[in-house]
Amino acid sequence: MNQTKLKDLKRDVIIIKRDGREEPFARRKLNKVCLFATDGDQRLADMLINATLIKVPKSGKIHVAKMFQNLIDTSNSMITRLNPQFEFITAKLELVKMYAISYGVKTNVYPNLDEVLKKGVSASTYDREIVKMFSDEDIIELNSYIKQDRDYLFTYNALQNFNAKYCLKYTKTKKLELPQHTYMRVAMGLTYNLNIEWTKLIYDIISYHLATFGSPTMTQAMTSAYQAASCVLSTFGNNTFDLMNKLMTAGLYTKGSGGLAFDITLVQAKGSLTRKGIEASGIVPYIQNVQAVVKSMMQGDTRRGMAIITCHWWHYEIEDFLVLKDNGGTHETRAEGLKYALATNKFFMDAVRNREDVYLFDPLDAHTLHSAETDDDFVEEYHKLVQRSGIRKKSVNAYEIYKQYIKVEFETGNVYETRLSVINPNMTGRKVNSSNLCVSGDTLIDVKINDIEMKIKILELDVYMNKRNFDVYILSRNLEAEVDEYNLIVDFGLTGKDRDVIDISVYNKKLILTPEHEVYTLNEGYKEAKSIRAIDNLIIRNI
């Protein structure tokens, strides 16, 4: 649109106010907001305003709320790798909207903490008894300690997520808290029985984004429903009381915003007889019960509960377990609303590589496999069970089991692998038999986005997949066809950073890996990085 047409459009634009009044568009008002968001950069402000005006309907009339949302959407569309500053510009525009909607104030005024606390107590959002632990003088001091400018540390997507998940409401539709109120609430909820200097310290740490707490703490601190467990690992026992108790546990922790990781391995297989001589129903019905419980609970405004169910590879029903997410199954064989993990160990993975047969057992007879502390203990117990007669077992090919896992993982993106031989040597205490969802890494990967091939860090997947909603394809090895090909990435995540690593140098190039990270070799297939030898033949691409 040329400048003349743009001027004509500006003159014809009519703004419909919230009370229904109509008035001509005043560029200076929008310019003032844009200068605030761009830290006084008139060029960026003009760019935003002009791009927003183009979106005005042909009628020339637009509601003030719609006009402002168009401004936010315009700024958001300008976020690119070349213009990352629009992440913070868009966030500041979103803050203007949040301030106005929640408290009818502008960005130079932050609602008083005392007002927020009284409103929260009145609405039963806050625990009255905890709030009463702070004197009037404490609240005045904490209010003066709130730093509004820390709201500007958010990027746009981070602000949206934080507001939706952690800023509490006092009615079904009205937000009680702005971001700094949320941080102060959490600090107060954790230190109400301590000196307020501790409250200030916690507030500084989390409001500066130096550290954070789990979702249960962020959403429920200083409320009457507070429970602090972020992730709960639990094992289903093989008796009615424990099975029912775990379902109650699932409901209570889900309601309290906790994430659940259940190990189903000890539940006896379908077809075996219970102590009363009744045929057992197997693991699938109990998994479906867990799904029904966690999906019936809301965690905040928008998120329903979630659980991951782990089963060890040697369970008699492992083949049925692996198709719980399969789109080709039936209602009786599926539970698509949960996430799943196949628990493997060194013994099984060696059998997969060698395409050997392994035995599956009913945990009614093979519970000692579950409690084996080390890989050597497992192998010893496994061979005892293989030789034992009169127990329920069957022989399957390890490679075929693992191939079924890969197939479902590729198709659904929600079946994971828990490598017990990697986890437990690093643990001090009880053996871990299940895990919540974790992957790690900042390695360069070859990807294809919009048919453009490029190299990015794994960490950057968030930018392309979550923020820009692109389909991302990763270059990976097809072992059966022995070719490299691009495959769609269906899921990813990021957790721990503090792991020991080793360097592998090949032709002046270096791989930096955790010791257990598997590397593909032409001579022996996949093997752990710590086992790589000088004679191994690696494929090294240009980086």
Contacts in CASP RR format, 6 or more apart in sequence:
PFRMAT RR
TARGET T0000
AUTHOR 0000-0000-0000
METHOD contacts of the structure
MODEL  1
MNQTKLKDLKRDVIIIKRDGREEPFARRKLNKVCLFATDGDQRLADMLIN
ATLIKVPKSGKIHVAKMFQNLIDTSNSMITRLNPQFEFITAKLELVKMYA
ISYGVKTNVYPNLDEVLKKGVSASTYDREIVKMFSDEDIIELNSYIKQDR
DYLFTYNALQNFNAKYCLKYTKTKKLELPQHTYMRVAMGLTYNLNIEWTK
LIYDIISYHLATFGSPTMTQAMTSAYQAASCVLSTFGNNTFDLMNKLMTA
GLYTKGSGGLAFDITLVQAKGSLTRKGIEASGIVPYIQNVQAVVKSMMQG
DTRRGMAIITCHWWHYEIEDFLVLKDNGGTHETRAEGLKYALATNKFFMD
AVRNREDVYLFDPLDAHTLHSAETDDDFVEEYHKLVQRSGIRKKSVNAYE
IYKQYIKVEFETGNVYETRLSVINPNMTGRKVNSSNLCVSGDTLIDVKIN
DIEMKIKILELDVYMNKRNFDVYILSRNLEAEVDEYNLIVDFGLTGKDRD
VIDISVYNKKLILTPEHEVYTLNEGYKEAKSIRAIDNLIIRNI
1 9 0 8 1.000
1 54 0 8 1.000
6 50 0 8 1.000
6 53 0 8 1.000
6 54 0 8 1.000
9 53 0 8 1.000
9 54 0 8 1.000
9 56 0 8 1.000
9 60 0 8 1.000
10 25 0 8 1.000
10 27 0 8 1.000
10 53 0 8 1.000
11 24 0 8 1.000
12 60 0 8 1.000
13 24 0 8 1.000
13 25 0 8 1.000
13 53 0 8 1.000
13 56 0 8 1.000
13 60 0 8 1.000
13 61 0 8 1.000
13 62 0 8 1.000
14 22 0 8 1.000
14 23 0 8 1.000
14 24 0 8 1.000
14 25 0 8 1.000
14 60 0 8 1.000
14 61 0 8 1.000
14 62 0 8 1.000
15 22 0 8 1.000
15 23 0 8 1.000
15 24 0 8 1.000
15 25 0 8 1.000
15 26 0 8 1.000
15 62 0 8 1.000
15 63 0 8 1.000
15 64 0 8 1.000
15 67 0 8 1.000
16 22 0 8 1.000
16 61 0 8 1.000
16 62 0 8 1.000
16 63 0 8 1.000
16 64 0 8 1.000
17 23 0 8 1.000
17 64 0 8 1.000
18 64 0 8 1.000
18 65 0 8 1.000
22 61 0 8 1.000
27 49 0 8 1.000
30 49 0 8 1.000
30 52 0 8 1.000
30 67 0 8 1.000
30 71 0 8 1.000
31 45 0 8 1.000
31 49 0 8 1.000
33 71 0 8 1.000
33 93 0 8 1.000
33 96 0 8 1.000
34 44 0 8 1.000
34 45 0 8 1.000
34 48 0 8 1.000
34 49 0 8 1.000
34 71 0 8 1.000
34 93 0 8 1.000
35 41 0 8 1.000
35 42 0 8 1.000
35 45 0 8 1.000
36 92 0 8 1.000
36 96 0 8 1.000
36 107 0 8 1.000
37 45 0 8 1.000
37 48 0 8 1.000
37 75 0 8 1.000
37 89 0 8 1.000
37 90 0 8 1.000
37 92 0 8 1.000
37 93 0 8 1.000
37 96 0 8 1.000
38 44 0 8 1.000
38 45 0 8 1.000
38 48 0 8 1.000
38 89 0 8 1.000
44 85 0 8 1.000
44 89 0 8 1.000
47 78 0 8 1.000
48 71 0 8 1.000
48 74 0 8 1.000
48 75 0 8 1.000
48 78 0 8 1.000
48 89 0 8 1.000
49 71 0 8 1.000
51 74 0 8 1.000
51 78 0 8 1.000
52 67 0 8 1.000
52 70 0 8 1.000
52 71 0 8 1.000
52 74 0 8 1.000
55 70 0 8 1.000
55 74 0 8 1.000
56 62 0 8 1.000
56 67 0 8 1.000
56 70 0 8 1.000
62 70 0 8 1.000
68 93 0 8 1.000
68 96 0 8 1.000
68 97 0 8 1.000
69 97 0 8 1.000
71 93 0 8 1.000
72 90 0 8 1.000
72 93 0 8 1.000
72 94 0 8 1.000
72 97 0 8 1.000
75 86 0 8 1.000
75 89 0 8 1.000
75 90 0 8 1.000
75 93 0 8 1.000
75 156 0 8 1.000
76 86 0 8 1.000
76 90 0 8 1.000
76 156 0 8 1.000
78 86 0 8 1.000
79 86 0 8 1.000
79 87 0 8 1.000
79 90 0 8 1.000
79 156 0 8 1.000
79 467 0 8 1.000
80 86 0 8 1.000
81 463 0 8 1.000
86 156 0 8 1.000
87 155 0 8 1.000
87 156 0 8 1.000
87 157 0 8 1.000
88 152 0 8 1.000
88 154 0 8 1.000
88 155 0 8 1.000
88 156 0 8 1.000
90 156 0 8 1.000
91 152 0 8 1.000
91 154 0 8 1.000
91 155 0 8 1.000
91 156 0 8 1.000
91 158 0 8 1.000
91 159 0 8 1.000
92 107 0 8 1.000
92 152 0 8 1.000
94 156 0 8 1.000
94 159 0 8 1.000
94 160 0 8 1.000
95 107 0 8 1.000
95 151 0 8 1.000
95 152 0 8 1.000
95 154 0 8 1.000
95 159 0 8 1.000
96 106 0 8 1.000
96 107 0 8 1.000
98 163 0 8 1.000
98 175 0 8 1.000
98 178 0 8 1.000
99 105 0 8 1.000
99 106 0 8 1.000
99 107 0 8 1.000
99 109 0 8 1.000
99 178 0 8 1.000
100 106 0 8 1.000
101 175 0 8 1.000
102 111 0 8 1.000
102 174 0 8 1.000
102 175 0 8 1.000
102 176 0 8 1.000
102 177 0 8 1.000
102 178 0 8 1.000
103 111 0 8 1.000
103 178 0 8 1.000
105 111 0 8 1.000
110 146 0 8 1.000
110 148 0 8 1.000
110 178 0 8 1.000
110 180 0 8 1.000
111 178 0 8 1.000
111 181 0 8 1.000
112 143 0 8 1.000
113 139 0 8 1.000
113 142 0 8 1.000
113 143 0 8 1.000
113 146 0 8 1.000
113 181 0 8 1.000
113 184 0 8 1.000
114 136 0 8 1.000
114 139 0 8 1.000
114 140 0 8 1.000
114 143 0 8 1.000
116 176 0 8 1.000
116 177 0 8 1.000
116 181 0 8 1.000
117 126 0 8 1.000
117 131 0 8 1.000
117 139 0 8 1.000
119 170 0 8 1.000
119 176 0 8 1.000
120 126 0 8 1.000
120 168 0 8 1.000
120 170 0 8 1.000
120 176 0 8 1.000
121 128 0 8 1.000
121 131 0 8 1.000
122 170 0 8 1.000
123 170 0 8 1.000
123 171 0 8 1.000
123 176 0 8 1.000
124 224 0 8 1.000
125 168 0 8 1.000
125 169 0 8 1.000
125 170 0 8 1.000
125 176 0 8 1.000
125 223 0 8 1.000
126 185 0 8 1.000
126 222 0 8 1.000
126 223 0 8 1.000
127 222 0 8 1.000
127 223 0 8 1.000
127 224 0 8 1.000
127 226 0 8 1.000
130 188 0 8 1.000
130 189 0 8 1.000
130 192 0 8 1.000
130 222 0 8 1.000
131 188 0 8 1.000
131 222 0 8 1.000
133 192 0 8 1.000
133 193 0 8 1.000
134 142 0 8 1.000
134 188 0 8 1.000
134 192 0 8 1.000
134 196 0 8 1.000
138 196 0 8 1.000
141 196 0 8 1.000
142 184 0 8 1.000
142 188 0 8 1.000
142 196 0 8 1.000
142 199 0 8 1.000
142 200 0 8 1.000
142 203 0 8 1.000
145 184 0 8 1.000
145 200 0 8 1.000
145 203 0 8 1.000
146 180 0 8 1.000
146 181 0 8 1.000
146 184 0 8 1.000
146 203 0 8 1.000
147 180 0 8 1.000
147 207 0 8 1.000
148 180 0 8 1.000
150 179 0 8 1.000
150 180 0 8 1.000
150 183 0 8 1.000
150 207 0 8 1.000
150 208 0 8 1.000
151 159 0 8 1.000
151 178 0 8 1.000
151 179 0 8 1.000
151 180 0 8 1.000
153 208 0 8 1.000
153 209 0 8 1.000
154 162 0 8 1.000
154 179 0 8 1.000
157 466 0 8 1.000
157 467 0 8 1.000
159 179 0 8 1.000
162 179 0 8 1.000
162 182 0 8 1.000
163 175 0 8 1.000
163 179 0 8 1.000
164 301 0 8 1.000
164 302 0 8 1.000
165 215 0 8 1.000
165 218 0 8 1.000
165 219 0 8 1.000
165 300 0 8 1.000
165 303 0 8 1.000
166 182 0 8 1.000
166 215 0 8 1.000
166 218 0 8 1.000
166 219 0 8 1.000
167 175 0 8 1.000
167 176 0 8 1.000
167 177 0 8 1.000
167 178 0 8 1.000
167 179 0 8 1.000
167 181 0 8 1.000
167 182 0 8 1.000
168 175 0 8 1.000
168 176 0 8 1.000
168 177 0 8 1.000
168 182 0 8 1.000
168 185 0 8 1.000
168 219 0 8 1.000
168 223 0 8 1.000
169 175 0 8 1.000
169 176 0 8 1.000
169 301 0 8 1.000
170 176 0 8 1.000
177 185 0 8 1.000
179 207 0 8 1.000
180 207 0 8 1.000
182 218 0 8 1.000
183 203 0 8 1.000
183 206 0 8 1.000
183 207 0 8 1.000
184 199 0 8 1.000
184 203 0 8 1.000
184 207 0 8 1.000
185 221 0 8 1.000
185 222 0 8 1.000
186 202 0 8 1.000
186 206 0 8 1.000
186 213 0 8 1.000
186 217 0 8 1.000
186 218 0 8 1.000
186 221 0 8 1.000
186 222 0 8 1.000
187 199 0 8 1.000
187 200 0 8 1.000
187 202 0 8 1.000
187 203 0 8 1.000
187 206 0 8 1.000
188 199 0 8 1.000
188 221 0 8 1.000
188 222 0 8 1.000
189 221 0 8 1.000
189 222 0 8 1.000
189 226 0 8 1.000
190 202 0 8 1.000
190 217 0 8 1.000
190 221 0 8 1.000
191 198 0 8 1.000
191 199 0 8 1.000
191 202 0 8 1.000
192 222 0 8 1.000
204 210 0 8 1.000
205 211 0 8 1.000
206 212 0 8 1.000
206 213 0 8 1.000
212 218 0 8 1.000
213 221 0 8 1.000
213 230 0 8 1.000
214 230 0 8 1.000
215 230 0 8 1.000
215 257 0 8 1.000
215 258 0 8 1.000
215 299 0 8 1.000
216 226 0 8 1.000
216 227 0 8 1.000
216 228 0 8 1.000
216 229 0 8 1.000
216 230 0 8 1.000
216 256 0 8 1.000
216 257 0 8 1.000
216 258 0 8 1.000
217 226 0 8 1.000
217 228 0 8 1.000
217 230 0 8 1.000
219 257 0 8 1.000
219 299 0 8 1.000
219 300 0 8 1.000
220 226 0 8 1.000
220 227 0 8 1.000
220 256 0 8 1.000
220 257 0 8 1.000
225 255 0 8 1.000
225 256 0 8 1.000
227 252 0 8 1.000
227 253 0 8 1.000
227 256 0 8 1.000
227 257 0 8 1.000
227 258 0 8 1.000
229 253 0 8 1.000
229 258 0 8 1.000
229 259 0 8 1.000
230 258 0 8 1.000
230 259 0 8 1.000
231 258 0 8 1.000
231 259 0 8 1.000
231 260 0 8 1.000
231 261 0 8 1.000
231 436 0 8 1.000
232 249 0 8 1.000
232 253 0 8 1.000
232 258 0 8 1.000
232 259 0 8 1.000
232 260 0 8 1.000
232 261 0 8 1.000
233 261 0 8 1.000
233 263 0 8 1.000
233 432 0 8 1.000
233 434 0 8 1.000
233 435 0 8 1.000
233 436 0 8 1.000
234 246 0 8 1.000
234 249 0 8 1.000
234 260 0 8 1.000
234 261 0 8 1.000
234 262 0 8 1.000
234 263 0 8 1.000
235 262 0 8 1.000
235 263 0 8 1.000
235 265 0 8 1.000
235 266 0 8 1.000
235 433 0 8 1.000
235 434 0 8 1.000
236 242 0 8 1.000
236 243 0 8 1.000
236 246 0 8 1.000
236 262 0 8 1.000
236 263 0 8 1.000
236 264 0 8 1.000
236 266 0 8 1.000
236 267 0 8 1.000
236 286 0 8 1.000
237 243 0 8 1.000
237 246 0 8 1.000
237 266 0 8 1.000
237 267 0 8 1.000
238 266 0 8 1.000
238 267 0 8 1.000
238 268 0 8 1.000
238 363 0 8 1.000
238 364 0 8 1.000
238 367 0 8 1.000
243 267 0 8 1.000
243 286 0 8 1.000
246 262 0 8 1.000
246 290 0 8 1.000
247 289 0 8 1.000
247 290 0 8 1.000
247 293 0 8 1.000
250 260 0 8 1.000
250 262 0 8 1.000
250 290 0 8 1.000
250 293 0 8 1.000
250 294 0 8 1.000
250 307 0 8 1.000
251 293 0 8 1.000
251 294 0 8 1.000
251 296 0 8 1.000
251 297 0 8 1.000
253 259 0 8 1.000
253 260 0 8 1.000
254 260 0 8 1.000
254 293 0 8 1.000
254 294 0 8 1.000
254 297 0 8 1.000
254 299 0 8 1.000
254 305 0 8 1.000
254 307 0 8 1.000
255 297 0 8 1.000
255 299 0 8 1.000
256 299 0 8 1.000
257 299 0 8 1.000
257 300 0 8 1.000
258 299 0 8 1.000
259 305 0 8 1.000
259 306 0 8 1.000
259 307 0 8 1.000
259 436 0 8 1.000
260 290 0 8 1.000
260 294 0 8 1.000
260 306 0 8 1.000
260 307 0 8 1.000
260 308 0 8 1.000
261 307 0 8 1.000
261 308 0 8 1.000
261 310 0 8 1.000
261 434 0 8 1.000
261 435 0 8 1.000
261 436 0 8 1.000
262 290 0 8 1.000
262 307 0 8 1.000
262 308 0 8 1.000
262 309 0 8 1.000
262 310 0 8 1.000
262 434 0 8 1.000
263 309 0 8 1.000
263 310 0 8 1.000
263 311 0 8 1.000
263 312 0 8 1.000
263 343 0 8 1.000
263 433 0 8 1.000
263 434 0 8 1.000
264 283 0 8 1.000
264 286 0 8 1.000
264 287 0 8 1.000
264 309 0 8 1.000
264 310 0 8 1.000
264 311 0 8 1.000
264 315 0 8 1.000
264 321 0 8 1.000
265 310 0 8 1.000
265 311 0 8 1.000
265 312 0 8 1.000
265 315 0 8 1.000
265 343 0 8 1.000
265 363 0 8 1.000
265 370 0 8 1.000
265 433 0 8 1.000
266 363 0 8 1.000
266 367 0 8 1.000
266 370 0 8 1.000
267 282 0 8 1.000
267 283 0 8 1.000
267 286 0 8 1.000
267 363 0 8 1.000
268 274 0 8 1.000
268 280 0 8 1.000
268 282 0 8 1.000
268 362 0 8 1.000
268 363 0 8 1.000
268 364 0 8 1.000
269 280 0 8 1.000
269 282 0 8 1.000
269 283 0 8 1.000
269 315 0 8 1.000
269 316 0 8 1.000
269 317 0 8 1.000
269 362 0 8 1.000
269 363 0 8 1.000
269 364 0 8 1.000
269 392 0 8 1.000
270 279 0 8 1.000
270 280 0 8 1.000
270 281 0 8 1.000
270 282 0 8 1.000
270 283 0 8 1.000
270 284 0 8 1.000
270 317 0 8 1.000
270 320 0 8 1.000
271 279 0 8 1.000
271 280 0 8 1.000
271 282 0 8 1.000
272 279 0 8 1.000
272 280 0 8 1.000
272 362 0 8 1.000
272 364 0 8 1.000
272 392 0 8 1.000
273 279 0 8 1.000
273 280 0 8 1.000
274 280 0 8 1.000
282 317 0 8 1.000
283 311 0 8 1.000
283 315 0 8 1.000
283 317 0 8 1.000
283 320 0 8 1.000
283 321 0 8 1.000
284 317 0 8 1.000
284 320 0 8 1.000
284 321 0 8 1.000
284 324 0 8 1.000
284 332 0 8 1.000
284 333 0 8 1.000
284 335 0 8 1.000
287 309 0 8 1.000
287 321 0 8 1.000
287 324 0 8 1.000
287 335 0 8 1.000
287 338 0 8 1.000
288 335 0 8 1.000
290 307 0 8 1.000
290 309 0 8 1.000
290 335 0 8 1.000
290 338 0 8 1.000
291 307 0 8 1.000
291 335 0 8 1.000
291 337 0 8 1.000
291 338 0 8 1.000
294 304 0 8 1.000
294 305 0 8 1.000
294 306 0 8 1.000
294 307 0 8 1.000
294 338 0 8 1.000
295 304 0 8 1.000
295 305 0 8 1.000
295 337 0 8 1.000
297 304 0 8 1.000
297 305 0 8 1.000
298 304 0 8 1.000
298 305 0 8 1.000
299 305 0 8 1.000
306 338 0 8 1.000
306 339 0 8 1.000
307 338 0 8 1.000
307 339 0 8 1.000
308 338 0 8 1.000
308 339 0 8 1.000
308 340 0 8 1.000
308 341 0 8 1.000
308 416 0 8 1.000
308 434 0 8 1.000
308 435 0 8 1.000
308 436 0 8 1.000
308 437 0 8 1.000
309 338 0 8 1.000
309 339 0 8 1.000
309 340 0 8 1.000
309 341 0 8 1.000
310 340 0 8 1.000
310 341 0 8 1.000
310 342 0 8 1.000
310 343 0 8 1.000
310 418 0 8 1.000
310 433 0 8 1.000
310 434 0 8 1.000
310 435 0 8 1.000
311 317 0 8 1.000
311 318 0 8 1.000
311 321 0 8 1.000
311 340 0 8 1.000
311 341 0 8 1.000
311 342 0 8 1.000
311 343 0 8 1.000
312 318 0 8 1.000
312 343 0 8 1.000
312 369 0 8 1.000
312 370 0 8 1.000
312 420 0 8 1.000
312 433 0 8 1.000
313 342 0 8 1.000
313 343 0 8 1.000
313 344 0 8 1.000
313 345 0 8 1.000
313 348 0 8 1.000
313 358 0 8 1.000
313 398 0 8 1.000
313 401 0 8 1.000
314 348 0 8 1.000
314 358 0 8 1.000
314 359 0 8 1.000
314 360 0 8 1.000
314 361 0 8 1.000
314 366 0 8 1.000
314 369 0 8 1.000
314 382 0 8 1.000
315 321 0 8 1.000
315 360 0 8 1.000
315 361 0 8 1.000
315 363 0 8 1.000
316 360 0 8 1.000
316 361 0 8 1.000
316 362 0 8 1.000
316 363 0 8 1.000
316 392 0 8 1.000
316 393 0 8 1.000
316 394 0 8 1.000
318 342 0 8 1.000
318 360 0 8 1.000
318 401 0 8 1.000
319 396 0 8 1.000
319 401 0 8 1.000
319 404 0 8 1.000
320 333 0 8 1.000
321 340 0 8 1.000
321 342 0 8 1.000
322 340 0 8 1.000
322 342 0 8 1.000
322 401 0 8 1.000
322 404 0 8 1.000
322 405 0 8 1.000
322 408 0 8 1.000
322 415 0 8 1.000
323 329 0 8 1.000
323 333 0 8 1.000
323 334 0 8 1.000
323 404 0 8 1.000
323 408 0 8 1.000
324 333 0 8 1.000
324 334 0 8 1.000
324 335 0 8 1.000
324 336 0 8 1.000
324 338 0 8 1.000
324 340 0 8 1.000
325 334 0 8 1.000
325 335 0 8 1.000
325 336 0 8 1.000
325 340 0 8 1.000
325 408 0 8 1.000
325 411 0 8 1.000
325 412 0 8 1.000
325 414 0 8 1.000
325 415 0 8 1.000
326 333 0 8 1.000
326 334 0 8 1.000
326 408 0 8 1.000
326 411 0 8 1.000
326 412 0 8 1.000
327 411 0 8 1.000
327 412 0 8 1.000
339 414 0 8 1.000
339 415 0 8 1.000
339 416 0 8 1.000
339 437 0 8 1.000
340 414 0 8 1.000
340 415 0 8 1.000
340 416 0 8 1.000
341 415 0 8 1.000
341 416 0 8 1.000
341 417 0 8 1.000
341 418 0 8 1.000
341 434 0 8 1.000
341 435 0 8 1.000
342 405 0 8 1.000
342 415 0 8 1.000
342 416 0 8 1.000
342 417 0 8 1.000
342 418 0 8 1.000
343 417 0 8 1.000
343 418 0 8 1.000
343 420 0 8 1.000
343 433 0 8 1.000
343 434 0 8 1.000
344 402 0 8 1.000
344 417 0 8 1.000
344 418 0 8 1.000
344 419 0 8 1.000
344 420 0 8 1.000
344 421 0 8 1.000
345 375 0 8 1.000
345 378 0 8 1.000
345 419 0 8 1.000
345 420 0 8 1.000
345 421 0 8 1.000
346 375 0 8 1.000
346 421 0 8 1.000
347 375 0 8 1.000
347 378 0 8 1.000
347 379 0 8 1.000
347 382 0 8 1.000
348 358 0 8 1.000
348 398 0 8 1.000
348 402 0 8 1.000
349 419 0 8 1.000
349 421 0 8 1.000
350 356 0 8 1.000
351 357 0 8 1.000
351 358 0 8 1.000
351 398 0 8 1.000
351 399 0 8 1.000
352 398 0 8 1.000
352 399 0 8 1.000
352 401 0 8 1.000
352 402 0 8 1.000
353 525 0 8 1.000
353 526 0 8 1.000
355 397 0 8 1.000
355 398 0 8 1.000
355 399 0 8 1.000
356 397 0 8 1.000
356 398 0 8 1.000
356 399 0 8 1.000
357 395 0 8 1.000
357 396 0 8 1.000
357 397 0 8 1.000
357 398 0 8 1.000
358 395 0 8 1.000
358 396 0 8 1.000
358 397 0 8 1.000
358 398 0 8 1.000
358 401 0 8 1.000
359 382 0 8 1.000
359 385 0 8 1.000
359 386 0 8 1.000
359 393 0 8 1.000
359 394 0 8 1.000
359 395 0 8 1.000
359 396 0 8 1.000
360 393 0 8 1.000
360 394 0 8 1.000
360 395 0 8 1.000
360 396 0 8 1.000
361 369 0 8 1.000
361 385 0 8 1.000
361 391 0 8 1.000
361 392 0 8 1.000
361 393 0 8 1.000
362 391 0 8 1.000
362 392 0 8 1.000
362 393 0 8 1.000
363 369 0 8 1.000
363 370 0 8 1.000
364 392 0 8 1.000
365 385 0 8 1.000
365 388 0 8 1.000
365 391 0 8 1.000
365 392 0 8 1.000
365 393 0 8 1.000
366 381 0 8 1.000
366 385 0 8 1.000
366 391 0 8 1.000
368 381 0 8 1.000
368 384 0 8 1.000
368 385 0 8 1.000
369 378 0 8 1.000
369 381 0 8 1.000
369 382 0 8 1.000
369 385 0 8 1.000
370 433 0 8 1.000
371 431 0 8 1.000
372 378 0 8 1.000
372 380 0 8 1.000
372 381 0 8 1.000
373 424 0 8 1.000
373 431 0 8 1.000
374 424 0 8 1.000
375 421 0 8 1.000
385 391 0 8 1.000
385 393 0 8 1.000
386 393 0 8 1.000
405 415 0 8 1.000
405 417 0 8 1.000
408 415 0 8 1.000
409 415 0 8 1.000
409 416 0 8 1.000
409 417 0 8 1.000
410 487 0 8 1.000
410 490 0 8 1.000
412 490 0 8 1.000
413 490 0 8 1.000
413 491 0 8 1.000
414 491 0 8 1.000
416 437 0 8 1.000
418 434 0 8 1.000
418 435 0 8 1.000
419 516 0 8 1.000
420 432 0 8 1.000
420 433 0 8 1.000
421 516 0 8 1.000
422 516 0 8 1.000
423 432 0 8 1.000
423 435 0 8 1.000
424 431 0 8 1.000
424 432 0 8 1.000
437 493 0 8 1.000
438 493 0 8 1.000
438 495 0 8 1.000
438 496 0 8 1.000
439 492 0 8 1.000
439 493 0 8 1.000
439 494 0 8 1.000
439 495 0 8 1.000
440 494 0 8 1.000
440 495 0 8 1.000
440 496 0 8 1.000
440 497 0 8 1.000
440 499 0 8 1.000
441 458 0 8 1.000
441 459 0 8 1.000
441 494 0 8 1.000
442 457 0 8 1.000
442 458 0 8 1.000
442 459 0 8 1.000
443 457 0 8 1.000
443 458 0 8 1.000
444 455 0 8 1.000
444 456 0 8 1.000
444 457 0 8 1.000
444 543 0 8 1.000
445 455 0 8 1.000
445 456 0 8 1.000
445 457 0 8 1.000
445 458 0 8 1.000
445 474 0 8 1.000
445 475 0 8 1.000
446 453 0 8 1.000
446 454 0 8 1.000
446 455 0 8 1.000
446 474 0 8 1.000
446 475 0 8 1.000
446 541 0 8 1.000
447 453 0 8 1.000
447 454 0 8 1.000
447 455 0 8 1.000
447 456 0 8 1.000
447 464 0 8 1.000
447 472 0 8 1.000
447 473 0 8 1.000
447 474 0 8 1.000
447 475 0 8 1.000
447 486 0 8 1.000
447 489 0 8 1.000
448 454 0 8 1.000
448 472 0 8 1.000
448 473 0 8 1.000
448 475 0 8 1.000
448 486 0 8 1.000
449 464 0 8 1.000
449 470 0 8 1.000
449 471 0 8 1.000
449 472 0 8 1.000
449 473 0 8 1.000
450 470 0 8 1.000
455 543 0 8 1.000
456 464 0 8 1.000
458 492 0 8 1.000
458 494 0 8 1.000
459 494 0 8 1.000
461 472 0 8 1.000
461 489 0 8 1.000
461 492 0 8 1.000
461 493 0 8 1.000
462 494 0 8 1.000
464 470 0 8 1.000
464 472 0 8 1.000
465 472 0 8 1.000
465 489 0 8 1.000
465 492 0 8 1.000
471 488 0 8 1.000
472 488 0 8 1.000
472 489 0 8 1.000
473 486 0 8 1.000
473 487 0 8 1.000
473 488 0 8 1.000
473 489 0 8 1.000
474 486 0 8 1.000
474 487 0 8 1.000
474 489 0 8 1.000
475 484 0 8 1.000
475 485 0 8 1.000
475 486 0 8 1.000
476 484 0 8 1.000
476 485 0 8 1.000
476 486 0 8 1.000
476 487 0 8 1.000
477 483 0 8 1.000
477 484 0 8 1.000
477 520 0 8 1.000
478 484 0 8 1.000
478 485 0 8 1.000
479 525 0 8 1.000
499 514 0 8 1.000
500 514 0 8 1.000
500 515 0 8 1.000
501 512 0 8 1.000
501 513 0 8 1.000
501 514 0 8 1.000
501 515 0 8 1.000
502 512 0 8 1.000
502 513 0 8 1.000
502 514 0 8 1.000
502 515 0 8 1.000
502 529 0 8 1.000
502 530 0 8 1.000
503 510 0 8 1.000
503 511 0 8 1.000
503 512 0 8 1.000
504 510 0 8 1.000
504 511 0 8 1.000
504 513 0 8 1.000
504 519 0 8 1.000
504 529 0 8 1.000
504 532 0 8 1.000
504 538 0 8 1.000
505 511 0 8 1.000
506 538 0 8 1.000
506 540 0 8 1.000
507 540 0 8 1.000
509 540 0 8 1.000
509 543 0 8 1.000
511 519 0 8 1.000
511 529 0 8 1.000
513 519 0 8 1.000
513 529 0 8 1.000
514 529 0 8 1.000
515 528 0 8 1.000
515 529 0 8 1.000
515 530 0 8 1.000
516 528 0 8 1.000
516 529 0 8 1.000
516 530 0 8 1.000
517 528 0 8 1.000
517 529 0 8 1.000
518 526 0 8 1.000
518 527 0 8 1.000
518 528 0 8 1.000
518 529 0 8 1.000
519 526 0 8 1.000
519 527 0 8 1.000
519 528 0 8 1.000
519 529 0 8 1.000
519 532 0 8 1.000
519 538 0 8 1.000
520 526 0 8 1.000
520 538 0 8 1.000
520 539 0 8 1.000
521 527 0 8 1.000
521 532 0 8 1.000
521 536 0 8 1.000
521 537 0 8 1.000
521 538 0 8 1.000
522 537 0 8 1.000
522 538 0 8 1.000
522 539 0 8 1.000
523 535 0 8 1.000
523 536 0 8 1.000
523 537 0 8 1.000
524 536 0 8 1.000
527 536 0 8 1.000
532 538 0 8 1.000
END
